[in-house]
Amino acid sequence: MSGARNPVVWLGIVMVLGGIVATVAAYVLLAEPRRGSAPEFAVSTAATRPNTAEQKRDFRSEVIPADSRELAADSAATRSDAPVPPPAREPDGIEDGGVAPQPALDFRWKYAASTHEELLRARGDLETALDQQVESLCGEYFARGEFEKVPLGSRARDAVVRVLLPRGQLGTARDAAAVPDSNGKPVPSNAIEVVRLGKANHPELYELYDEFHWLEQELERQR
């Protein structure tokens, strides 16, 4: 009978010891905090430490939205990649092999290689061409009655003409037609009729005159 009870007794003892071991293990696991983790009620030392300047800079950099920084970078890239304005356009004709406009009233570019005799001939040709064109135009004005009639009075004719047509003013003057008296006899009118050609209406004539005047000055200089 004792031999039958012994296995039962030992089995009870083993079960009791197992229960004790399980209880101790559970207590140890619950009482000991997990390694590497702080208690839930612990306050981080970083939260209680005052912010330094470096931390403030980091904080500001963090609160800037990422898309704002990207927009700033894109704006800088756009400024650096901005197209360079094209060079100033050349005067008309130069890009096609033309000649740049020459300085006004300076014709050395045209007569630089001319001899004195060639300058004399050029001046004569220009004077003839200019006189013919002026006389032709003034004749048209006279025919249309577009002229000024200026009484001479006691003044000399040449003096009045010099005032009305000074040097540089293109035009012509002629004696006014005689006026018949009571007997039908023509009497000099003591007046002149003048046509003055304006530069605004006849720029091509004044270009010829400028060249002619330059030739006169150049020939005078070479004396």
DAQUIUR-V760864 format. One record per pair of residues at least 6 apart in sequence whose ideal C-beta (glycine too) atoms are under 6 Angstrom apart, sorted by the first residue. I is the first residue (numbers start at 0). J is the second residue. If there is no record, write none. Layout:
i->[I/I]
j->[J/J]
This chain:
i->[90/93/101/104/106/106/115/118/118/121/122/125/129/133/137/137/140/140/146/146/147/148/148/148/149/150/151/151/160/163/164/169/169/170/170/170/171/172/172/173/174/175/175/175/175/177/177/177/178/178/179/180/198]
j->[99/99/108/209/210/213/221/214/218/214/214/211/207/169/171/194/146/194/192/194/193/175/190/192/191/190/159/189/172/193/170/196/204/194/195/196/194/191/193/192/191/188/190/191/192/185/186/187/186/188/185/186/205]
